[in-house]
Amino acid sequence: MAQNSSTKENYIKALYHLHLKSEEISLSDLGRDLEVSKPTANDMIRKLKEEGIVISERYKPIRLTELGIKTAAAIIRKHRLSEMFLSKIMNFGWEEVHDIAVELEHIKVEKFFDRMDELLGFPAVDPHGSPIPDKNGHITRPEYRRLVDVPQSEAVTLKALKNSTAELLLYLNKREIQLGTKIQILQVESFDGSLLVLCNDSSRFTFTKEVAEHLLVQ
């Protein structure tokens, strides 16, 4: 039963992330995200439809209902609070917290996460700068720019990551770059879009365009 519940929540979370890109979700995209076959994904969609999580009709895209969005936000809240707790209270590195939080997010005891939230001082974001939904499922999304879109000579502050893969986080760790790091673009290479930057007024690095696309700044 616990495994089935975790699997269902993983589907709801995947549906939500696809919903952020488009309100109309294809079964193919869902199966690709979860690395399952279309028939397997379709079986779960039928169950979620019965529970009022999705709207699904034959030959039409899947849509999350308001209940589905709120349910997904609750799971994401648990995940991001867990990441923050692991980082701030237990001193795990920001590259370590995701996999552990994936396990913790399926805990059903709401008081556990309410106490976690309180101990952390009700944080607005997780260790990667992603917004933490409130208890009602509301998410406040700050308006950040990608570093790749910042003009030369402008100084900005790293506020979040667009895609916090372990590889990117380890890359940033080696350069001692974290949220709050001040970044000034010294030069943009016209050939490949790479950026020469000055971090915290002391260290110079070259970021590839790919890296700069994942750094969200203000």
Sequence and secondary structure as in RCSB ss.txt:
>XXXX:A:sequence
MAQNSSTKENYIKALYHLHLKSEEISLSDLGRDLEVSKPTANDMIRKLKEEGIVISERYKPIRLTELGIKTAAAI
IRKHRLSEMFLSKIMNFGWEEVHDIAVELEHIKVEKFFDRMDELLGFPAVDPHGSPIPDKNGHITRPEYRRLVDV
PQSEAVTLKALKNSTAELLLYLNKREIQLGTKIQILQVESFDGSLLVLCNDSSRFTFTKEVAEHLLVQ
>XXXX:A:secstr
 HHHHHHHHHHHHHHHHHHHH SSB HHHHHHHHT  HHHHHHHHHHHHHTTSEE  TTS BEE HHHHHHHHHH
HHHHHHHHHHHHHTS   TTTHHHHHHHHTT   HHHHHHHHHHTT  SB TTS B   TTS       EEGGGS
 TT EEEEEEESS  HHHHHHHHHTT  TT EEEEEEE TTT  EEEEETTTEEEEE HHHHHHEEE 
